[in-house]
């Protein structure tokens, strides 16, 4: 059964999820700029058209003149609004927040409110407020809020449906493991699922700690990974790891399993380092934790291999006629 170990083909880490969210938000911000400019232009056209009609111009003539005069002067800073918008969304890039529809909706609403409040304040203190593009900024905030929220909801749905919702098994049901479990249950929404523990203390087998069961001992690690479709193994053992346990962890990692230490997952969930659970060599281990290849690198490498193979086949196909003539 262990030979059928299941792993996720493309592994995306939290920082890569943040990159995807960053690029998506930037794209939505740029789209909002174009939508706001078009709305601004149409608003100017409508106002000019109505003024010309009220001035006695015919509908056809008024439309022609309104089209000619409806051009807008866009200040340079207006094109920087997507960057400002992303700064307002800075709290929405944490994994446990990005996976929550409720927190995402609240975060986007707060960002829109602060953006509107800041611009209103600028409008009040500005000596010549008539030069400020009220319609353009208002339209941008509307489109940015709507598009960003739609994009984030799409991200959450795809994130949960494509297996990116990680299934984690904790190695060690002691103080460190239970700390993770307690923190896990305190989160309103999670970007992963903790299935349970394994522990070599036979007295803990079958019991639950912090609402998570102890599923077996370290010798059953590979079997449990396959049975529960585990994608990540988190080492939550304080102190020295037994030789048999360490070898089992190496076997799982050799088969493609993602192995992480407890402080790394804790920091991912909270943004803080668990000082009370760090060991004297944590700096060296933190450096080693940064060495595994990212999912983006794996994807790029695979695409490069496919592209190279296609180029080779194309060259071979072109060479066949000449090879046949030579023979």
N, C-alpha and C positions, 0 to 999 in steps of 0.2 A: 504493500500500500504506500509505503514511503517513497517508492520509485515514481509514484504518480503525483508527486508534489506539485501543487498548482501555484503559479505565480502570475502576477500581473505583467503583461508584455511591456507596457510603457509605464515606468515609475516616475511620477511627478512629485517633487518635494514641495514643502510649504513655500519656499522662496520662489519656486517656479510657478506655483499657483498665484502668488502675488504678482509675478511678471505678467501672467495672462490677464489678471484683473486690471493691472496698470495699462496694458496695451488696449484692452477692451474699453476702459474708461476714456482713454485718450482718443480712441476712434469715435466714441459717442460724443465727446466734446467737440471734435472737429466737425462731425455731422451736424451738431447743434449750431455751430457757427454759420454754416451754409443755410440751414433752415431759418435761423434768426435774421440773416441778411435778406433772405427772400421775403420774410414776413415784414420786415422793416420797409423794404421797397414797396411792397403791395399796400402797406398802410399809408405811405406817403402818396402813392398814386390815388388811393381812394379819397384822401383829404383834398388833394389838388383838384381831382375831378369834381367833387361836390362843390368846392369853392368856385370853380369855373362855371358850373351849371347855375349856381346862385347868382353869378355875375352876368348871366344872360347869354352865355355861349350855348350853341347847339350841342347835342350829345356827341356827335361824331367829332366836331372840332374840339370839344372839351377833352375827349379821350386822346386825341392826337397831341394836344398841348400837355396833358398830364403825363403822357408817356415820355415826352421830351424833358420835362422838368422833374420827374420822379427819381432821378439819380440821387444817391446818398453819398455823403462824405464820411467815410469810415475811419475813425482815428486808429492809430497803430496799436494802442493798448487793447482795442477790442479783440484783436486776433490772439491776445494772450489769455483770454477768458478760459479756454480749456485747461491751461496750466493752473490758474487760480481755482478752478472748479475741482481739480484733482487734489489740490492742497486741502480744500474743504472736506474731501472724502478720505483724509488720511487715516481716520479711525476704522475704515471699512476694509482694511487690507490684512487684518489678523485672521487666521484660518477659521477660528471658531465663530467669528463675526460674519465672515464672508459666506459661511454655510447656513446662515440663519436668515430666512425671509423677513421675519419680524424686525430683527435688528438692522438688516439692510434697509428696509423701508424707512425705519426711524432715522437712520443715519443720512439717507438721501434727503429726507424732509428737513432735518436739522441743517444740512449743508445749504439747501435752497433758502432756508430762513435766514441764515447768517449772511449769505450772499446778497439777499434782498435788503437786509438791514444795513449792511455796509454800504451798499450803493445808495440807499435812501439817505444815510448820513452824509455821504459825499454830495448828494444832490442838495441837501439843506445848507451845507457850509460853503458850497461853490458860489462864487460871486456872480457868475453868469450861467445858471443852471440850464438855460435854454439850449446851450451847446452840447449838453449831455444826451446821448442816445437812449432815452428812457425806453422807447419801444424795442430797440435792439437788445438791450440788456434784459429787459423783462422777457422777451421771446427766447433769449438764450437760456435763461434760468428755467423756463417752462420746458423747452425741448431737452435740455441737459438732464433735468430731473426725470422726465418721462423715459428718455432713451436709456439713461444709466440704470434706472430701475428695471426696465424691460431686459436689458443685457444681464444684469445681476441675477434676475429670476431665471433667465435661460441658463446662466452659468451654474446656479444651484441645482437646477433640474438635471442638466447633463452630468454634473459632478457626482450626483447621487446615483444616477442610472447607469453609468458606464463603468462602475466598479472602482471609481476613485475613492469611494468611501472605504477607507482602510479597515481591515479586521485585525486587531492587535491581540497578541497573547503575551501576558506578563510572565517572565521567568523570575519567580520569587514572590511569595505571598507574605513577606515580612513587612517591616515598617515602611520601606521605600515603595514597595508594590501597593500597599494599602493607601499610602499618600496619593499615589497616582489615581487609584480608583476613587478615592474621596473627591479629589479635584475633578475627575471626569464626571461624576454625578452632579457636581455643583454647577457645571456648565449648562446653560439653557439649551444650546444646540451644539452638536459635535460634528467635526469633519472626519470622524473615524468612529469605530466601534470596538470597545474592549470586550473580548469574549470571556476571558477568565485568566486564571493563573495556572502555572505548574510549580510544584515545590517538592523537594526531596524529603520533607518531613511527612512521614506516612500518617501522622496524627491529624494532618490538615486535609488529607484527601477526602473529597466529598463534602467538605464544609464550605461555607461562604463567608467571605470577608468583604465588607463594604459592598454588599449585594452582588458580588462576583464569585463564582464557584472555583474551587481548586479542582482542575480536571484530571490531573495525574502527576507523575514524577518526570524528571528530566529525560529518563530513558524512553519515554513515550512521546517526546517532542515531535519527531517527524510524523508519527502516526496522527497526532492531534492536529498538526498543521494541515494535513490532508483531509481529515475528518471535518474540521470546522472552517476550511477554506481560509486559513490565516494568510495574511499578506505581509505582516510585520511582527517581528519578535522584539520585545523590549526587555533588556536585562535590568531587573530591579533588585539586584542582590548587593547588599552592603558587605564589604569585606572580601575575603578570598573566595573565589569560585572553585568548587571541586573539579578535579581533573575530568571525571566522566561527564559532568555537566558542560564543562568548557568544550570538550570534544564534540558533544551533541550539537552545541551551538555552531561550531565550525562546520559540521556536516550540513546543517540547515543553510548556513550562509553559502556553502559550496554549491548547493542545489538552487541558488538564486533567491533565497529568502533575505529580506531586508532586516538587518539586525541593528538595533538602536539602543543606546543607554538611557536609563531613567532620566537623568538631568536634561537630556536633549528633548525628550517628549514633554517634560515639565515646562521647559522654556518655550516650547512651541505653543503650549496651551495658555500660558500666562504672560509670556514675554519677560519673565524673571528667572533668575538662576536659583535653584534650590540649594542654598549654601549649606544647610544642615545635612544634606545628602551627598556632598562632594567629598572626594578622596584626595589625597595629597598629589596624585599624578593627573588631576583633572585637566590641567592645561594641555598636557601631552595628548591625553585621550580626546580632548575637544578638537585638537588639530587632526588627529587620525579620523575622527568622525566626519571631517570635511573632505576626506579623500575620495569616497565613493563617487562613481561617475553618475552624472545627472541624467534624468530622463530625456532632456533636450539633446544631450550629447548622443545618447543611444539612438534617438530618432534620426538625428542628422547623419550618424554613421551608417544606419540602415539605408537611408535614402541615397547616400553617397555610393554604397555598395551596389544598390539597384541601378543607379545611373551609370556606374562604371561597367556593369554587366551589359546593359543595353547598348552602350557605346561599343563595347567589344563585339557584341553580336552584329551590330550594324557594319562595323569594319570587316568582320568575317564574311557577311553576306555580300558586301561589295567586292571582296577579294575572290569569291568563288568563281566567277566567270574567267578571271585571269589565271587562276590556278588550273581550271579545266583546260584552257588553251595551252598552258605550259605542259600539261600532261599529254 
